[in-house]
Amino acid sequence: MGQTPYRLAVDIGASSLKAALWDGRRLRRVERTDFGDVRVDAEWIARCLRAKIEGWGNPPLCSAVVGVPALVDPRHRIALTAVNLGWRNYALAPRLSKALRMPVWLETDIFLAARAEAEVGAGRHCADFVYINLGTGVSNVRMWHKQPQLGAHGLAANLGHAPLFSAFPRGAGRMCGCGRPYCVETVLGGRVVAEMLRHRDARERRRFWRDYGTHLGIALSCVASLLDPERLVLNGGVCASRPLFETSMRAAFEQHTVHPGALPKIYFSRLGDRAGLIGAGLAAGWAKVDSPR
């Protein structure tokens, strides 16, 4: 592999870890590890990454960029709250830096993915778009001229924990991991989708995906009516089932958006599950990642 100094790109989701080498232009040696029943903490992550690095022949590494499913405190390099992993004020970057013996830069996973879309994906040449990830959970970020807009308190990435009452007409809201009912995530998140599809026949599955598209379209209409972006960019594991819900999604979106004559265009990401890794690799363009953050 030569002596090219690579950057280690890591994308930690709610149910899996992906890692790759970034050579300055593209990803190499992309690998994924599902969590299963393990307790995901810094020690387990470090062991997993060390095993991958050794399997790649111990290439020279200058630093690591790690995306996590949580808002990040940049000063202390901690993950503030990761509901699906049970983390709260977790000092992940310092622990990984010590274990891996390299600088580790920590960032919210969806910000990395959205920046990748802004640079080389569906958000390219677009000044104002909202990136929405339909993974195990549901998250979002608005990108304005390639920069994430996080709101007054840095919390504007929580579409998954906004209430979606239309999905619970009888008031029986499913409880979310955040401790509240009615959350978007309890209707549109991948974990819930997998549970709801279990033991259903073909007819019930078709009905489920039709309803899923309707609820997603309503949620997107709220985003469009509030923010009026130029585009909405959708990504995440649930998007693999796009043909099953896209028609009802677009119908509900057009029906419920306040100004149907000025609808933002909806795009599906072509970067797929590598968006976060690509964003981690591209991080050198907007952050000093070769010294600890």
C-alpha positions in Angstrom: 0.0 0.0 0.0 3.1 2.2 0.0 3.7 5.0 2.5 0.8 7.3 1.7 -0.4 8.7 5.0 -4.0 7.7 5.2 -6.8 9.1 7.4 -9.0 6.6 9.2 -12.7 7.4 8.4 -15.2 6.0 10.9 -19.0 6.1 10.9 -20.6 4.9 14.1 -24.4 4.4 13.7 -27.0 3.1 16.0 -26.6 -0.5 14.9 -23.3 -0.8 13.1 -19.8 0.6 12.7 -18.2 1.4 9.3 -14.5 2.1 8.8 -12.3 2.9 5.8 -9.1 4.4 4.7 -9.1 7.8 3.0 -6.2 8.5 0.7 -7.1 12.2 0.1 -9.4 11.5 -2.9 -11.4 8.3 -2.2 -12.3 5.6 0.2 -10.3 2.4 0.4 -10.9 -0.9 2.3 -14.4 -0.1 3.4 -15.7 -2.5 6.1 -18.8 -2.8 8.2 -19.4 -4.5 11.6 -22.9 -4.9 13.0 -23.2 -4.4 16.8 -25.4 -7.3 17.5 -25.7 -7.7 21.3 -22.4 -6.1 22.3 -22.1 -3.2 24.6 -20.8 -0.4 22.4 -18.2 1.7 24.2 -14.8 3.2 23.5 -13.0 0.1 24.4 -15.0 -2.1 22.1 -14.7 0.4 19.2 -11.0 0.7 19.7 -10.6 -3.1 19.6 -12.7 -3.3 16.5 -10.7 -0.6 14.7 -7.3 -2.0 15.7 -8.4 -5.4 14.3 -9.4 -3.7 11.0 -6.1 -1.7 10.8 -4.1 -4.9 11.4 -6.1 -6.7 8.7 -5.2 -3.9 6.3 -1.5 -4.4 7.0 -1.0 -1.6 9.5 -0.9 1.3 6.9 0.5 4.6 8.0 -2.3 6.8 9.6 -2.1 10.5 10.4 -5.4 10.8 12.2 -9.0 9.6 12.6 -12.3 11.3 11.9 -15.2 9.6 13.8 -18.9 10.3 13.1 -21.3 9.5 16.0 -25.1 9.5 16.2 -25.0 12.3 18.8 -24.5 16.0 19.1 -20.8 16.7 20.0 -19.1 19.1 22.4 -16.2 20.2 20.2 -14.2 21.7 23.1 -14.2 18.5 25.3 -14.6 16.1 22.4 -17.5 14.3 23.9 -20.7 12.8 22.6 -23.5 14.6 24.4 -26.5 12.3 24.0 -26.7 9.1 21.9 -30.2 7.7 22.7 -29.8 4.5 20.7 -26.3 3.7 22.2 -27.1 4.8 25.8 -24.3 7.5 25.8 -24.6 10.7 27.7 -21.6 13.1 28.0 -19.4 10.3 26.8 -15.7 11.2 26.3 -15.2 9.1 23.2 -12.5 11.0 21.3 -10.0 11.2 24.2 -10.3 7.5 24.9 -10.0 6.5 21.2 -7.1 8.8 20.7 -5.3 7.1 23.6 -6.2 3.6 22.5 -5.3 4.2 18.8 -2.3 6.5 19.5 -3.4 9.1 17.0 -5.4 12.3 16.9 -9.1 11.7 16.8 -11.6 14.3 15.6 -15.2 13.8 16.6 -18.3 15.0 14.7 -22.0 14.3 14.5 -22.5 11.6 11.9 -25.3 13.4 10.0 -23.2 16.6 9.7 -20.4 14.5 8.0 -22.9 12.9 5.7 -24.6 16.2 4.8 -21.3 17.8 4.0 -20.4 14.9 1.7 -23.8 15.5 -0.1 -23.0 19.2 -0.3 -19.6 18.5 -1.9 -20.1 15.5 -4.1 -23.7 14.3 -3.7 -27.3 15.4 -4.2 -26.7 18.7 -2.5 -23.9 19.8 -4.9 -24.5 23.2 -6.5 -27.4 23.8 -4.1 -27.1 26.7 -1.6 -29.9 25.5 0.7 -31.0 21.9 1.3 -32.1 19.8 4.2 -30.5 16.4 4.6 -32.7 13.7 6.3 -31.4 10.3 7.3 -33.9 7.5 7.7 -31.7 4.9 9.5 -32.2 3.1 12.7 -33.4 6.5 14.0 -34.3 9.7 12.1 -32.2 12.8 12.0 -31.7 15.9 9.9 -29.6 19.0 9.3 -30.2 22.1 7.2 -27.2 23.0 5.0 -26.7 26.6 4.0 -23.8 27.2 1.6 -22.2 23.9 2.7 -22.4 24.8 6.4 -24.8 23.1 8.9 -27.3 25.4 10.5 -27.8 24.2 14.1 -30.0 26.8 15.7 -29.6 28.9 18.8 -28.7 25.9 21.0 -27.1 23.6 18.5 -30.0 21.2 18.6 -31.6 21.7 15.2 -31.1 18.1 14.1 -33.9 16.3 15.9 -36.7 15.7 13.4 -36.8 12.1 14.8 -38.0 13.5 18.1 -40.6 15.9 16.8 -44.2 14.6 17.4 -46.1 13.1 14.5 -49.6 12.9 15.9 -51.1 12.0 12.5 -49.6 8.5 12.8 -51.5 7.9 16.0 -55.2 8.9 15.4 -56.4 7.1 18.5 -53.8 8.8 20.7 -51.9 5.6 21.5 -48.4 6.9 20.8 -45.5 4.4 20.8 -42.8 5.2 23.4 -39.5 6.5 22.0 -36.1 5.8 23.3 -35.9 9.5 24.4 -38.7 8.8 26.9 -41.6 10.5 25.0 -44.4 9.2 22.8 -45.5 10.2 19.3 -41.9 10.8 18.0 -41.3 10.7 14.3 -38.7 8.1 15.0 -41.3 5.7 16.4 -43.0 5.7 13.0 -40.2 6.2 10.4 -37.1 4.8 12.1 -35.6 1.6 10.6 -35.7 -0.3 13.9 -39.5 0.2 14.1 -39.9 -0.6 10.4 -38.2 -4.0 10.9 -40.4 -4.8 13.9 -43.6 -3.8 12.1 -42.8 -5.9 9.0 -42.1 -9.0 11.0 -44.7 -11.8 10.5 -46.7 -9.8 8.0 -48.0 -11.2 4.7 -47.5 -9.5 1.3 -50.8 -7.6 1.4 -50.1 -6.2 4.9 -46.6 -5.2 3.8 -47.9 -3.2 0.9 -50.3 -1.5 3.2 -47.6 -0.8 5.7 -45.3 0.8 3.1 -48.2 2.9 1.6 -48.9 4.3 5.1 -45.1 4.7 5.8 -44.9 6.9 2.7 -47.9 9.0 3.8 -46.4 9.6 7.2 -43.0 10.5 5.7 -44.6 12.9 3.3 -46.4 14.6 6.1 -43.2 14.9 8.1 -41.4 16.3 5.0 -44.2 18.8 4.4 -43.6 20.2 7.9 -39.9 20.6 7.1 -40.6 22.3 3.8 -43.3 24.6 5.3 -41.1 25.7 8.1 -37.7 26.1 6.3 -38.6 26.5 2.6 -35.3 24.8 1.3 -34.5 24.4 -2.3 -34.1 20.6 -1.9 -34.7 17.7 0.5 -32.1 15.0 0.3 -33.1 11.6 1.8 -30.7 8.8 2.8 -30.4 5.9 5.2 -31.1 2.2 5.2 -34.9 2.6 4.9 -34.4 4.3 1.5 -33.5 0.9 0.1 -37.3 0.3 0.0 -37.9 3.6 -1.9 -40.0 1.9 -4.7 -42.5 0.7 -2.0 -43.2 4.1 -0.4 -42.1 6.9 -2.8 -45.5 7.3 -4.6 -47.5 7.8 -1.4 -44.7 9.9 0.1 -44.8 12.4 -2.8 -48.6 12.5 -2.8 -48.8 13.3 0.9 -46.0 15.8 0.6 -47.8 17.7 -2.1 -51.1 17.5 -0.3 -49.9 18.8 3.0 -47.2 21.4 2.1 -48.5 24.9 2.7 -47.4 26.3 -0.7 -47.7 23.5 -3.2 -46.7 25.8 -6.0 -43.2 26.2 -4.5 -42.3 22.7 -3.4 -38.7 21.9 -2.8 -37.4 19.0 -4.9 -36.9 15.7 -3.2 -33.7 13.8 -4.0 -32.6 10.4 -2.8 -28.8 10.2 -2.1 -26.6 8.3 -4.4 -23.8 8.1 -1.8 -25.8 5.7 0.3 -24.3 4.3 3.4 -20.9 5.6 2.5 -21.9 9.3 2.8 -20.7 9.5 6.4 -17.4 7.9 5.6 -16.9 10.2 2.6 -17.7 13.2 4.8 -15.1 11.9 7.4 -12.5 11.7 4.6 -13.4 15.2 3.3 -13.2 16.7 6.8 -9.7 17.9 6.1 -11.3 20.6 3.9 -13.1 22.3 6.8 -11.3 21.3 10.0 -7.8 20.8 11.3 -8.2 17.1 11.9 -4.5 16.1 12.3 -4.5 17.6 15.8 -7.0 16.5 18.5 -10.3 18.2 18.7 
